[in-house]
């Protein structure tokens, strides 16, 4: 276990509050919501869901920042998230995501947090405008007029 105190998690896609899926219920059961935050990265449209990859420069993703309620449960809680995010694979498979410590910004203050980056080729995926996943999905799914 890494010695990170407090232990935070940055989420930008399906684990955010607006998606209301079972993964979100797991997040709220084990983490306290700290508010919105930003991370340097780039969103790509994978068709089924937005995915994020690390990026240089002034590209930021808006997401939600959470803090683990009980740090002694780090191994178990993140083990469950690793499974949800497709990190636990067979030896010849490439994990769907990878978990890394990154610097996130909340109210301009840098904080250390875990994030799940997409771990597959994104070269053929549409680059989403920097910023907010929920806004992008609303625009994408808006009925044609």
N, C-alpha and C positions, 0 to 999 in steps of 0.2 A: 504494500500500500504506500502511495506517495504521502508525504507529510504536508498536506495542504490544509490550512486552517484559516477561515472557514472553508468548507467544501461547497463550491457553487457549480451550477449547471446552466448553460445558455442554450435555449431552444429557439428555433426559428421556423419550424414547419409543423408537422402533424402533432407534435407534443405541446403546441401552444394552446392557450385557453380557448380560442375561437374554434378549434377543431372538435373539441369535446369527444375524443375517442377514448377507449379504455387505457391507452398509454398516458393520457392526460390525468385520468383518475389516479393512476399509479404515482405520477409526479406530485399531485396535490396531497397524496397520503404520506409521502416521504420527504417532501421539500416544502419550505416556506417561500412564498412569492416575494421577491424583492423589488419588482417593477421592470419597466422596459430598459433595454440596454442595446448597445451597438457592438459589433465585432467586425474587424477587417475581413472581408470575404466577398464572394460573388455567388449569386443565385443562378441556377440553371433550371430550365423547365424540363423535367424528365417525363412529362406527359401525365403520369399518375400522381405526381407530387413534385413540389420544388425540392431541389437538393442544393447543398452549399459546398463550396470549395474555398480553400484559403486563397487570399489575393493580396497583392502588394498595393501600395498607394492609397488613394482616397476612396476606395470602394468599401462601403459599409452595409451590413445587413442589420435590420432592426429585429429584435427578438425579445424574449422574456428571460429574466435572470431569476434563478431559484437558489436557495441554500438548503443543504441537507440538514434535516432536523436532528438526526442522531449520528454524529461522525463515526461512532463505533460500528455502524452498519454499512460503512462505505463499500466493503468488498461485496456484501450481499446485494445491496441496492444497485450498485453499478454493474454487478454481474447480471442482474435481471434486465437492466437497460441495454447492456451489451448484447444480450440475447435478442431483445426486441429490435435492435438496430442491425442485426445480422452480422455481428462480429464473431459469433461462435459458428465456425464452419468446419467442413471436412478438410483434411490436410491439403487436398489438391484444389480447393476452392478459394477464390479471392473474396475476403469479407466485403459486404456491401458498404459498410461505413468503417471509419476509424475514429477512436476517441483520443483527443489531444487536449492538453492544457494550453489555453490561449489567454491573451489580454483582451478583456472586454471593457467597455466604457459605459459608466452609468453616471449621468449628470456631469460628464466631462472627467470623471475620476477613473483612472485605470484600476481594474481588479482582475485577479486571476480566476479563471473558470474552466470547466470542462466543456467541450463541444464535440458533437459527432459530425465529422466531415464526410462527404460522399467519397468513396474509395474506388470508383470505377471511372472509365473514360467518359469525359463530358464534351469532347471536341465536336460532336454532332448535335449537342443540345443547344436550344435557344438560350442566349444570355438574357436574363431578366434585368429590368432596370434596377439599379441599386435601391435598397430600402426594404419595403414592407411586403411580406408574403401575402398577407390577407388582402391587401389592396390589389395586388397583382391578380390573385385568384378571382376576386369579385369582378374585375375588368375582363378577365379571360372568359368567365362564365356568364357574362351579361348577354341577355338575348339580343339578337340583331334587330335593328329598328328599320 
